[in-house]
Amino acid sequence: MRPAPFYGWVVLGAAFAIIALSIGTLFTLGVFLKPIEEGMGWSRSSIGAVGLLNWLVMGLGGVAAGYLSDRFGTRVVVLVGGVLLGLGLVLSGQVSQAWQLYVTFGVLVGAGVSTFYVPLTVLAIRWFDDRRGMAAAIVSAGNGLGIMALSPLSRWLINELDWRSAFVVLGDLAWLIVIPCALLLKPSPTAAPAPGWASGRASATAPVGQILGSWPIWAIALTHFACCAAHSGPIFHLVSHAMDQGVGSMAAASILGVSGLSSILGRVGSGIVADRMGVKRTLIAMLAAQAALIPVYLAAASEGSLWGLSLVFGVAYGGVMPLYAVLTREYFGEAIMGTAYGWVFFISCIGMGLGSFAGGAIHDALGSYQGLFVGSFAVGAMAVVLAATLRPPALPRIQTAEVRAA
């Protein structure tokens, strides 16, 4: 009798699809930036602040989602998030004042997406314990597909309908994709803690104070913060920057999309390399590449140069993203990974939000994005330095009680 197919691939595929839709939706705010600015008369910094709020809510929600998924299971958490995501997008198409967009896109969409990335990454790693880098990379690669597909789709919807109707269509799409995929999620039947800090059995009551009182959690979190702060501004404002350089609106959205496409190669490639060469070494190399490419945007003014640079930059920024989850698992073990990675993810979301907001504020003050690229390079270089400070933890093991792994 032939053995049943490995169900982990179904879980991994569902996680990939959910991340593609949800994270891709977040980055469409950059596509909506100029249409909302022109239609409502709001400044770029005020719209960029919606992105800041979005990432802050997403980060705080990620802490809660990691904890709740450790305790109650991933499926329930993701189902709730799917409902919130669709609702936030549909309501974003009805706004008439800036504060309403802060509530609908900033809070509701942020809260919805916050329930996905941490729990789904942890669940994937539990199903593929011997190929953790690969599993985390495939989940993370959903980011790239989402940006690649939803950026031009959003621009097409705006062109064919209007920005309000485009939000409604994206909300309906979120419900149609996320909720059915969430129903496919199941806990790994063989999940067990790995050697490390959290050796023992999975816990819903891991001492958070002990986690936050260690240097490794802050070294990982601050590296992730600087990494995200460095690339979020150039990514979020890429469409507007390209249009400022005379690139057409559809071509500008497609340039953002191609960076998402190439980020898939970076994410999957770095995950495979990390499984063989080590996570820290791979992380430092990808962070250095990201920092080195950011200032090139200062000289990239033509459509062709922006296409080429964004293609390469996508590989660099995409390559770093799946490594933080694997690094957290190596330092803290599987038992409390959802809780630990939730905190790391929260700090990184602050970086993502600040980069998005800073780009709009700099443009409003200076009339260009040149200052954004200079500042992003400096922050990206700091991320390399922070990653180099990571040392193996010398901490007591946490004795914990059993809960469901997913």
C-alpha positions in Angstrom: 0.0 0.0 0.0 1.4 3.4 -1.0 1.9 5.9 1.8 -0.3 8.9 1.8 1.3 12.1 0.2 3.1 14.3 2.7 0.5 16.8 3.9 3.2 19.4 4.7 3.2 20.4 1.1 -0.5 21.3 1.2 0.1 23.4 4.4 3.1 25.1 2.7 1.1 25.8 -0.4 -1.8 27.3 1.6 0.6 29.4 3.6 2.3 30.7 0.4 -1.0 31.7 -1.1 -2.2 33.5 2.1 1.1 35.4 2.4 1.1 36.3 -1.3 -2.4 37.9 -1.1 -2.0 39.6 2.3 1.5 41.0 2.1 1.0 41.9 -1.6 -2.0 43.9 -0.5 0.0 45.9 2.0 2.4 47.1 -0.7 -0.4 48.1 -3.0 -0.7 51.2 -0.8 2.3 52.6 -2.7 0.3 52.1 -6.0 -2.7 53.9 -4.5 -0.5 56.7 -3.2 -0.7 59.1 -6.2 -4.4 58.3 -7.1 -5.5 59.1 -3.5 -3.2 62.1 -3.4 -4.7 63.5 -6.6 -8.3 62.5 -5.8 -8.5 63.6 -2.2 -5.8 66.3 -2.0 -4.0 64.6 0.9 -0.2 64.9 1.2 2.1 62.0 0.6 3.3 62.1 4.2 -0.2 61.8 5.5 -0.9 58.8 3.3 2.5 57.4 4.1 1.6 57.7 7.8 -1.3 55.2 7.1 1.5 52.8 6.1 3.3 53.5 9.4 0.1 52.8 11.4 -0.5 49.7 9.3 2.9 48.2 10.1 2.7 49.2 13.8 -0.7 47.4 14.2 0.6 44.5 12.2 3.7 44.2 14.5 1.6 44.4 17.7 -0.8 41.9 16.2 2.0 39.6 15.3 3.1 39.4 18.9 -0.5 38.3 19.9 -0.8 36.1 16.9 2.4 34.2 17.6 1.3 33.6 21.2 -2.3 32.7 20.3 -1.2 30.3 17.6 1.2 28.5 20.1 -1.8 28.2 22.4 -4.9 27.6 20.3 -3.7 26.7 16.8 -2.9 28.4 13.6 -6.1 27.8 11.7 -8.4 29.8 14.0 -6.0 32.7 14.1 -5.7 32.9 10.3 -9.4 32.6 9.8 -10.1 35.6 12.0 -7.4 37.5 10.2 -8.9 36.7 6.8 -12.2 38.2 7.8 -10.5 41.4 9.1 -8.4 41.8 6.0 -11.2 41.7 3.5 -13.4 44.0 5.7 -10.6 46.6 6.0 -10.0 46.6 2.2 -13.7 46.9 1.3 -14.2 49.7 3.8 -11.1 51.5 2.5 -13.0 52.1 -0.7 -15.7 54.0 1.1 -13.6 56.6 3.0 -14.1 60.3 2.6 -11.7 61.6 5.3 -8.1 60.8 6.0 -8.8 59.5 9.5 -11.1 56.9 8.1 -8.4 55.4 5.9 -6.2 55.2 9.0 -8.9 53.1 10.6 -9.8 50.9 7.6 -6.4 50.3 6.0 -4.1 51.3 8.9 -5.9 49.3 11.7 -8.2 46.7 10.1 -5.9 45.6 7.3 -2.9 45.7 9.6 -4.7 43.6 12.2 -5.8 41.1 9.6 -2.4 40.7 8.0 -0.8 40.4 11.5 -2.4 37.1 12.0 -0.6 35.5 9.0 3.2 35.9 8.8 4.4 34.7 12.2 1.9 31.8 12.7 2.3 30.5 9.1 6.1 30.7 9.2 6.2 28.8 12.5 3.8 26.2 11.2 5.8 25.6 8.0 9.0 25.2 10.0 7.3 22.6 12.2 6.2 20.6 9.2 9.7 20.7 7.6 12.0 20.4 10.6 14.9 19.0 8.5 14.5 21.7 5.9 13.6 24.8 8.0 15.4 27.3 5.7 13.6 26.0 2.7 10.2 26.1 4.4 10.6 29.6 5.8 11.9 30.8 2.4 8.8 29.4 0.5 6.4 31.1 2.9 8.4 34.3 2.6 8.4 34.0 -1.2 4.7 34.6 -1.1 5.6 38.3 -0.4 7.3 38.5 -3.8 4.5 36.9 -5.7 2.0 39.1 -4.0 4.0 42.3 -4.9 4.5 41.0 -8.4 0.9 40.2 -9.0 -1.1 42.7 -7.0 0.9 45.9 -7.9 0.1 45.8 -11.6 -3.4 44.3 -10.9 -4.2 47.2 -8.6 -2.9 49.8 -11.1 -5.1 48.1 -13.8 -8.1 48.2 -11.6 -7.5 51.9 -10.8 -7.2 52.6 -14.5 -10.3 50.6 -15.5 -12.5 51.5 -12.5 -11.2 53.9 -9.9 -9.2 53.6 -6.7 -12.3 53.1 -4.5 -13.6 50.2 -6.6 -10.1 48.7 -6.7 -10.0 48.5 -2.9 -13.4 46.7 -2.9 -12.2 44.1 -5.5 -9.0 43.4 -3.5 -11.2 42.9 -0.3 -13.4 40.4 -2.1 -10.3 38.6 -3.4 -8.9 38.4 0.1 -12.0 36.6 1.4 -12.1 34.3 -1.6 -8.4 33.2 -1.2 -7.5 33.5 2.5 -10.6 31.8 4.1 -10.5 28.6 2.0 -6.7 28.3 2.3 -7.0 28.7 6.1 -9.3 25.7 6.3 -6.4 23.5 4.8 -4.0 24.3 7.7 -3.3 21.4 10.1 -0.7 21.0 12.9 2.3 18.9 12.3 1.9 15.4 13.8 5.6 15.1 14.5 6.5 18.6 15.8 8.9 18.5 18.6 11.2 21.0 20.3 14.7 21.3 18.9 17.9 21.5 21.1 18.4 25.1 22.4 17.0 27.5 24.9 13.5 26.1 24.7 14.3 22.4 24.9 11.5 20.6 26.6 7.9 20.6 25.6 5.9 23.4 23.8 4.4 26.0 26.1 1.7 28.6 26.2 3.2 30.2 29.3 6.8 30.7 28.3 8.4 33.4 30.5 8.3 36.4 28.1 10.4 38.4 30.5 13.2 35.9 30.2 13.1 36.0 26.5 13.1 39.8 26.4 15.9 40.0 29.0 18.4 38.3 26.7 20.7 40.0 24.1 20.0 37.4 21.3 16.3 38.5 21.0 17.3 42.1 20.7 20.2 41.5 18.4 17.9 39.6 16.0 15.1 42.1 16.4 17.2 45.3 15.9 18.9 43.7 12.9 15.5 43.0 11.5 14.4 46.6 12.3 17.3 48.2 10.5 17.0 45.9 7.6 13.3 46.7 7.1 13.8 50.4 7.7 16.4 50.4 5.0 14.4 48.8 2.3 10.8 49.8 3.1 11.1 53.4 2.0 12.7 52.6 -1.4 10.1 49.8 -2.0 7.0 51.8 -0.8 7.9 54.9 -2.8 9.3 53.2 -5.8 6.2 53.7 -7.9 5.9 57.4 -7.0 9.6 57.9 -7.6 9.5 56.2 -11.0 6.5 58.4 -12.0 8.4 61.5 -10.8 11.2 60.4 -13.2 8.7 60.4 -16.1 7.9 56.7 -16.1 4.3 55.8 -17.0 1.9 54.7 -14.2 1.5 51.1 -15.5 5.2 50.7 -16.1 6.0 52.1 -12.7 3.7 49.6 -11.0 5.3 46.9 -13.1 8.8 47.9 -11.9 7.6 47.4 -8.4 6.1 44.1 -9.5 9.4 42.9 -11.0 11.2 43.6 -7.7 8.7 41.3 -6.1 9.3 38.6 -8.7 13.0 38.7 -8.2 12.6 38.7 -4.4 11.2 35.2 -4.8 14.5 34.0 -6.1 16.3 35.8 -3.3 14.0 34.3 -0.6 14.1 30.7 -1.8 17.8 30.9 -2.7 18.9 32.3 0.6 16.8 29.7 2.5 18.5 26.9 0.6 22.0 28.4 1.1 21.3 29.0 4.8 20.5 25.3 5.3 24.0 24.5 3.9 26.2 27.4 4.8 24.7 28.7 8.0 22.0 31.3 8.7 24.2 34.1 10.2 26.8 34.0 7.4 24.0 34.1 4.7 22.2 36.9 6.5 25.3 39.1 6.7 26.0 38.6 3.0 22.5 39.5 1.9 22.3 42.5 4.2 25.6 43.8 2.7 24.2 43.4 -0.8 21.0 45.2 0.1 22.9 48.2 1.6 25.3 48.4 -1.3 22.4 48.6 -3.9 20.3 51.3 -2.2 22.5 54.3 -3.1 22.4 53.2 -6.8 18.9 54.6 -6.9 20.4 58.1 -6.7 21.8 57.6 -10.2 18.9 55.5 -11.7 16.7 58.0 -13.5 15.7 56.2 -16.7 13.0 53.6 -17.0 15.5 51.0 -18.1 17.9 51.6 -15.2 15.0 51.4 -12.7 13.9 48.1 -14.2 17.4 46.6 -13.9 18.1 48.0 -10.4 14.8 46.9 -9.0 15.3 43.4 -10.4 18.6 43.1 -8.6 17.4 44.9 -5.4 14.5 42.5 -5.2 16.9 39.5 -4.9 18.8 41.3 -2.1 16.0 42.5 0.1 14.0 39.3 -0.5 17.0 37.2 0.4 17.2 38.5 4.0 13.6 38.1 5.0 13.1 34.4 5.6 16.3 34.1 7.6 15.1 35.9 10.8 12.5 33.2 11.6 15.1 30.4 11.1 17.6 32.4 13.3 15.0 32.8 16.0 14.2 29.1 16.0 18.0 28.3 16.3 18.3 30.5 19.3 15.1 29.8 21.1 13.9 26.4 19.9 10.5 25.4 18.6 8.5 25.4 21.8 8.3 29.2 22.2 9.2 30.1 18.7 5.8 31.8 18.0 6.2 34.0 21.0 9.8 34.9 20.4 9.4 35.5 16.7 6.3 37.5 17.3 8.4 40.0 19.3 11.1 40.1 16.5 8.4 40.6 13.9 6.9 43.5 15.9 10.2 45.4 16.1 10.7 44.8 12.3 7.3 46.2 11.6 8.2 49.5 13.3 11.1 49.7 10.9 8.9 49.0 7.9 6.4 51.7 9.0 9.1 54.3 9.7 10.7 53.8 6.3 7.4 54.2 4.5 6.5 57.3 6.5 10.0 58.9 6.3 10.0 58.6 2.5 6.8 60.7 2.2 8.0 63.2 4.8 11.3 63.7 3.1 9.6 64.1 -0.3 7.2 66.7 1.1 10.1 68.6 2.7 12.7 68.4 -0.1 10.7 67.7 -3.2 12.5 64.5 -4.1 13.5 61.1 -2.7 17.3 61.7 -2.8 17.4 62.1 1.0 15.5 58.9 1.5 18.0 56.8 -0.4 21.0 58.3 1.5 19.3 57.7 4.8 18.2 54.2 3.8 21.8 53.3 2.9 23.1 54.4 6.3 20.4 52.3 8.1 21.2 49.4 5.9 24.9 49.5 6.7 23.9 49.5 10.4 22.0 46.3 9.9 25.1 44.6 8.7 27.0 45.7 11.9 24.1 44.5 14.1 24.0 41.1 12.4 27.7 40.7 13.1 27.0 41.0 16.9 25.0 37.8 17.1 26.5 35.3 19.4 25.2 31.8 20.5 23.0 32.3 23.6 24.3 31.1 27.0 20.9 30.9 28.7 19.1 28.5 31.0 16.6 26.2 29.4 13.0 26.9 29.9 11.0 24.1 31.4 7.5 24.4 29.9 4.2 22.6 29.6 2.7 21.0 26.5 0.3 22.7 24.1 -0.7 22.1 20.6 2.0 22.8 18.1 -0.1 24.6 15.6 
